[in-house]
């Protein structure tokens, strides 16, 4: 019940995001990193991500720690920041605008 109340509360106060900034750096692969930077040079429209999420089968995410609906809710919230640094030196940065 508390999770449901939290999601309703978050939906009421959060502002909608429209774009997604993605930056990916792979330490040992400079050519791949260059093409990924070129691919994600401009902010990515979020409606494309939402449409792609609809095509993911439910069985694929059944072992994931987050539900598909909650993932959609998080992606539509403005100001979400995901910053991942791996031990190998790779870096992934995702931010919603």
C-alpha positions in Angstrom: 0.0 0.0 0.0 2.8 2.5 0.8 4.4 1.9 -2.6 1.1 2.7 -4.3 0.8 5.9 -2.2 4.4 6.8 -3.0 3.8 6.4 -6.8 0.6 8.5 -6.7 2.4 11.2 -4.7 5.4 11.2 -7.1 3.1 11.4 -10.1 1.3 14.4 -8.7 4.5 16.5 -7.9 6.9 15.5 -10.6 7.5 17.4 -13.8 7.4 15.6 -17.1 10.7 15.0 -18.9 10.8 15.2 -22.7 14.4 14.3 -23.5 17.1 11.8 -22.4 20.8 12.6 -22.4 23.0 9.5 -22.8 26.8 9.4 -22.6 28.7 6.2 -22.8 32.5 5.8 -22.6 34.2 2.4 -23.0 37.8 2.6 -21.8 39.5 0.0 -24.1 37.4 0.8 -27.2 38.0 4.3 -28.5 36.3 3.7 -31.9 33.2 2.3 -30.3 33.1 5.2 -27.8 33.4 7.7 -30.7 30.4 6.1 -32.5 28.3 6.0 -29.4 29.1 9.7 -28.7 28.2 10.5 -32.3 25.0 8.5 -32.0 23.9 10.2 -28.8 25.3 13.6 -29.6 22.0 15.3 -29.2 19.4 14.7 -26.5 17.2 11.7 -27.4 13.4 12.3 -27.5 11.8 10.4 -24.6 8.7 9.3 -26.6 10.9 7.0 -28.7 12.1 5.3 -25.5 8.6 4.9 -24.2 7.5 3.3 -27.5 10.5 0.9 -27.4 9.6 -0.1 -23.8 6.1 -1.1 -25.0 7.7 -3.7 -27.3 9.7 -5.4 -24.5 7.9 -8.6 -23.5 6.8 -8.9 -19.9 8.7 -12.2 -19.5 12.0 -10.4 -20.2 11.7 -8.2 -17.2 10.2 -10.6 -14.7 13.5 -11.1 -12.8 14.3 -7.4 -12.9 14.3 -5.5 -9.6 11.9 -2.9 -11.1 8.6 -3.3 -12.9 8.1 -2.1 -16.4 5.4 0.4 -15.3 7.7 1.8 -12.6 10.5 2.2 -15.1 8.2 4.2 -17.4 7.2 6.4 -14.4 10.9 7.0 -13.6 11.8 7.8 -17.2 9.0 10.4 -17.5 10.2 12.3 -14.3 12.4 15.3 -15.0 15.8 15.4 -13.3 16.5 11.7 -12.9 20.2 11.1 -13.1 21.9 7.7 -13.5 25.8 7.7 -13.3 27.5 4.4 -13.5 31.3 3.9 -13.2 32.6 0.3 -13.6 35.8 -1.2 -12.2 37.1 -1.5 -15.8 36.9 2.3 -16.3 33.7 2.3 -18.4 31.3 5.1 -17.7 27.5 5.5 -18.4 25.7 8.7 -17.8 21.9 9.1 -18.3 19.9 12.1 -17.4 16.3 13.1 -18.1 15.4 16.7 -19.2 
